[in-house]
């Protein structure tokens, strides 16, 4: 299951300018083509994102839905709330929830389903931008608590997560480079740390002359991770760099 925070640039812009945003993305995943041990990996993911600021702070949420050729194979979502604690909105208190469910095939006509060990995160955020908001950056440091999972027998545990979010607008807004990098503690994996980063690169069609009403972006996302992706051997102790071919419509 993928984790995405692709509103990186627009989220921070909206925080300071008071705008809201929603988008829908379609990703074709190339992992099964590039890595022989990722053949069970789904090829198609849709993502729905929403960001809305208010006078106290902002709310951000997204849902990823993964597909196989015979239907939906899993879903994951996150919702985060920030409360401004400084007048310039650079510092904020952050609370977040992560959770989801996945399915898979173990043999012909034999399937499994599992609920992810859901988690809550509490901490703080520091947000920065340059003078014209063409470059933005956010850094978060959070306490992370995983709840007991009766479905898999996973025990509850305490941990931490650090997150960096960035966005850069280039070529008069025609190009957007955005993304995030997470590092979090998980005692169930080798080395007890999981790293995940998903830089995205978009060409924004509405910046072309005569295309102002076409809010379509075309681009790619590269999932760079260590100890995160589960392969067909039931292991998640490897490094992967997995690109997608992607479309995004912003409402």
C-alpha positions in Angstrom: 0.0 0.0 0.0 1.3 3.4 -0.9 1.3 6.5 1.1 1.0 9.8 -0.6 1.1 13.5 0.3 1.3 15.0 -3.1 -0.3 18.3 -2.3 3.0 19.3 -0.8 3.4 22.6 -2.6 -0.2 23.5 -2.9 -0.9 22.5 0.7 1.6 25.0 2.1 0.5 27.7 -0.4 -3.1 27.3 0.7 -2.1 27.5 4.4 -0.8 31.0 4.0 -3.3 32.3 1.3 -6.5 30.7 2.7 -7.3 28.6 -0.3 -8.8 25.0 -0.4 -8.0 22.3 -2.8 -9.0 18.9 -4.0 -7.6 16.6 -6.6 -7.9 13.1 -8.1 -4.9 11.2 -9.3 -4.4 8.1 -11.4 -1.1 6.2 -11.2 0.2 3.3 -13.2 2.8 1.5 -11.1 5.9 0.1 -12.8 7.2 -1.9 -9.8 6.1 -5.3 -11.1 7.9 -4.6 -14.4 11.2 -3.4 -12.8 11.5 -5.9 -9.9 11.0 -9.6 -10.3 10.0 -10.1 -6.7 7.1 -7.6 -6.9 4.9 -9.5 -9.3 2.0 -9.5 -6.9 2.1 -5.7 -6.7 -1.0 -3.9 -8.1 -0.5 -1.8 -11.2 -3.2 0.9 -10.7 -3.8 3.3 -7.8 -6.2 6.2 -7.6 -5.7 8.9 -5.0 -8.2 11.5 -3.8 -6.9 14.4 -1.8 -8.6 17.3 0.1 -7.1 20.3 1.9 -9.1 23.0 3.7 -7.8 25.8 5.9 -9.8 27.7 8.4 -9.1 30.4 11.0 -7.6 27.9 13.5 -5.4 26.0 11.1 -6.0 23.4 8.4 -7.2 19.9 7.6 -5.6 17.5 5.1 -6.8 14.0 4.1 -6.2 11.6 1.3 -7.3 8.1 0.3 -5.3 5.6 -1.9 -7.2 2.8 -3.5 -5.2 0.0 -5.2 -6.6 -2.2 -7.9 -6.1 -5.6 -9.5 -7.6 -6.6 -12.8 -10.6 -8.2 -10.9 -11.3 -5.3 -8.5 -10.1 -3.3 -5.6 -7.4 -5.0 -3.6 -6.8 -2.5 -0.8 -7.4 1.0 0.6 -5.4 3.3 2.8 -6.2 6.8 4.2 -4.7 9.5 6.4 -6.2 12.6 7.9 -4.2 15.3 9.6 -5.2 18.4 11.5 -3.0 21.4 12.3 -3.6 24.2 14.8 -1.6 27.3 14.3 0.4 28.3 17.4 2.2 31.4 16.0 0.9 34.5 14.4 2.8 34.0 11.2 1.4 30.4 10.9 4.9 29.0 10.6 4.5 26.9 13.8 1.6 24.5 14.3 0.5 21.6 16.5 -0.1 18.5 14.4 -2.5 15.5 15.0 -2.9 12.7 12.5 -4.5 9.3 11.9 -3.3 6.5 9.6 -5.2 3.3 8.7 -6.3 0.9 6.0 -6.9 -2.6 4.8 -5.3 -4.9 2.2 -6.0 -8.2 0.4 -3.9 -10.6 -1.6 -3.8 -14.0 -3.4 -1.8 -16.8 -1.8 -2.7 -19.5 -4.4 -5.2 -20.1 -7.2 -8.6 -19.0 -5.9 -7.2 -18.6 -2.3 -7.1 -15.1 -0.9 -6.3 -13.3 2.4 -7.4 -10.0 3.9 -5.7 -8.0 6.7 -6.4 -4.7 8.5 -3.3 -2.5 8.9 -2.1 -1.7 12.4 -3.6 1.7 12.6 -1.8 4.6 14.3 -2.2 8.1 15.7 0.5 10.8 15.6 1.0 13.9 17.8 3.6 16.6 17.4 4.6 19.9 15.9 5.3 21.4 12.5 7.4 24.2 11.2 6.5 25.7 7.8 8.7 27.9 5.5 8.4 29.6 2.2 10.4 32.0 0.1 9.2 35.5 -0.8 7.1 34.6 -3.8 6.0 31.2 -2.5 7.6 29.4 -5.4 9.5 27.2 -2.9 8.0 25.8 0.3 9.2 23.4 3.0 7.6 21.8 6.1 9.3 19.8 8.8 7.3 17.7 11.3 8.4 15.8 14.4 5.8 13.5 16.0 5.1 10.8 18.6 3.5 7.8 16.9 1.3 5.2 18.7 0.3 1.9 17.0 -2.8 0.2 18.3 -3.2 -3.5 18.9 -4.3 -5.4 15.9 -6.5 -8.4 16.8 -6.7 -9.4 13.2 -2.9 -10.0 12.8 -2.0 -10.4 16.5 0.3 -7.3 16.3 1.0 -5.8 19.7 0.6 -2.0 20.4 3.8 0.0 20.6 5.2 3.5 20.9 7.3 5.1 18.2 8.2 8.3 16.4 8.0 9.8 12.9 9.8 12.7 11.2 8.4 14.1 8.0 9.7 16.6 5.5 7.4 18.1 2.8 8.6 20.3 0.0 7.4 22.0 -3.2 9.0 24.0 -6.0 7.3 25.7 -8.9 9.4 26.2 -12.0 9.0 27.7 -15.5 6.2 30.1 -14.5 4.2 27.4 -12.8 4.3 24.9 -15.8 6.4 22.5 -13.7 5.8 21.4 -10.1 8.2 19.3 -8.1 6.8 18.2 -4.8 6.9 15.4 -2.4 7.7 14.2 1.1 10.1 12.0 3.1 9.2 10.0 6.1 11.4 8.2 8.7 9.6 6.2 11.4 10.3 3.6 14.0 8.8 0.1 13.7 10.3 -2.7 15.8 8.9 -5.4 13.5 11.4 -4.6 10.6 15.1 -5.1 10.2 16.9 -2.1 11.7 13.7 -0.9 13.3 13.4 2.0 11.0 11.3 2.5 7.8 12.2 5.2 5.2 9.7 6.3 2.5 10.0 9.2 0.1 7.7 10.0 -2.9 8.9 12.9 -5.0 6.5 13.9 -7.7 7.1 15.8 -11.0 4.2 17.4 -12.8 3.7 19.3 -16.0 0.6 21.6 -15.5 -1.4 21.8 -18.7 -3.4 24.9 -17.5 -0.3 27.0 -17.8 -0.3 26.6 -21.5 -1.8 29.4 -23.7 -5.4 28.7 -24.3 -5.5 25.8 -21.8 -6.5 27.8 -18.7 -9.6 25.7 -17.9 -7.8 22.4 -18.4 -6.7 21.6 -14.8 -4.9 18.5 -15.9 -1.3 17.6 -14.9 0.8 14.8 -16.3 3.9 13.4 -14.6 5.4 10.8 -12.4 5.9 9.8 -8.8 8.9 7.8 -7.7 8.4 5.7 -4.5 11.8 5.5 -2.9 11.8 3.3 0.2 13.7 1.0 2.6 12.0 -1.6 4.8 8.6 -0.5 3.5 7.6 -2.6 0.4 6.5 -6.2 0.9 7.6 -8.5 -1.8 6.4 -12.0 -2.9 8.6 -13.7 -0.3 6.8 -11.9 2.5 9.9 -9.7 3.2 10.1 -5.9 3.5 13.8 -5.4 4.2 15.0 -4.1 0.9 15.5 -0.8 -1.0 13.2 0.0 -3.9 12.8 2.9 -6.3 9.5 2.5 -8.1 8.2 5.1 -10.6 4.7 5.6 -11.9 3.1 7.2 -14.9 0.5 9.6 -13.6 -2.4 12.0 -14.3 -3.9 14.5 -11.9 -7.0 16.6 -12.1 -7.2 19.5 -9.7 -10.7 20.9 -8.8 
